[in-house]
Amino acid sequence: MLRVFLYVLLLTMVIYAVFWAIGRRNNPPPSTAPRGPVGPDDDDDFLRELDRKRRRKKKDDENS
């Protein structure tokens, strides 16, 4: 009886290892490398300020 239990346990461990390996292959862990610097075109505050400057310049040009 103990021998059957050990075979079932071993088989369960092998099946688990196979499915674990398949899962790891299909879903690799996310990269932990830091993201590069954010460019100014990705920065909402920069774009908002740029738009304000353009509007002011356009308004000043129209008033001159």
VENKA-V347168 format. One record per residue. N is the residue number from 1. RES is the residue in one small letter. PHI is phi in whole degrees, -180 to 180 (NA if undefined). OMEGA is omega in degrees with one decimal (999 if undefined). Layout:
BEGIN
n->N res->RES phi->PHI omega->OMEGA
n->N res->RES phi->PHI omega->OMEGA
END
This chain:
BEGIN
n->1 res->m phi->NA omega->179.1
n->2 res->l phi->-65 omega->179.7
n->3 res->r phi->-63 omega->178.6
n->4 res->v phi->-63 omega->179.1
n->5 res->f phi->-61 omega->179.9
n->6 res->l phi->-67 omega->176.2
n->7 res->y phi->-64 omega->178.8
n->8 res->v phi->-64 omega->178.6
n->9 res->l phi->-63 omega->178.3
n->10 res->l phi->-63 omega->178.5
n->11 res->l phi->-62 omega->178.7
n->12 res->t phi->-62 omega->179.3
n->13 res->m phi->-65 omega->179.1
n->14 res->v phi->-66 omega->179.1
n->15 res->i phi->-62 omega->178.6
n->16 res->y phi->-61 omega->-179.2
n->17 res->a phi->-63 omega->179.0
n->18 res->v phi->-65 omega->-179.7
n->19 res->f phi->-67 omega->177.6
n->20 res->w phi->-64 omega->179.5
n->21 res->a phi->-66 omega->177.8
n->22 res->i phi->-64 omega->179.2
n->23 res->g phi->-64 omega->179.0
n->24 res->r phi->-69 omega->-178.8
n->25 res->r phi->-70 omega->-178.1
n->26 res->n phi->-78 omega->-179.5
n->27 res->n phi->-127 omega->-179.7
n->28 res->p phi->-66 omega->-180.0
n->29 res->p phi->-65 omega->179.9
n->30 res->p phi->-65 omega->-179.1
n->31 res->s phi->-68 omega->178.8
n->32 res->t phi->-96 omega->179.2
n->33 res->a phi->-67 omega->179.5
n->34 res->p phi->-66 omega->179.4
n->35 res->r phi->-73 omega->-179.3
n->36 res->g phi->-66 omega->-179.3
n->37 res->p phi->-65 omega->179.9
n->38 res->v phi->-84 omega->178.9
n->39 res->g phi->-76 omega->-177.6
n->40 res->p phi->-64 omega->179.9
n->41 res->d phi->-76 omega->176.2
n->42 res->d phi->-99 omega->-174.9
n->43 res->d phi->-95 omega->-177.9
n->44 res->d phi->-62 omega->179.9
n->45 res->d phi->-64 omega->178.5
n->46 res->f phi->-62 omega->-179.1
n->47 res->l phi->-65 omega->178.6
n->48 res->r phi->-63 omega->179.1
n->49 res->e phi->-66 omega->177.6
n->50 res->l phi->-62 omega->178.3
n->51 res->d phi->-64 omega->178.0
n->52 res->r phi->-62 omega->179.6
n->53 res->k phi->-63 omega->179.1
n->54 res->r phi->-64 omega->179.6
n->55 res->r phi->-65 omega->178.8
n->56 res->r phi->-63 omega->-179.2
n->57 res->k phi->-64 omega->179.8
n->58 res->k phi->-65 omega->179.1
n->59 res->k phi->-65 omega->179.2
n->60 res->d phi->-66 omega->178.3
n->61 res->d phi->-66 omega->179.7
n->62 res->e phi->-71 omega->-179.2
n->63 res->n phi->-77 omega->-177.9
n->64 res->s phi->-81 omega->999
END
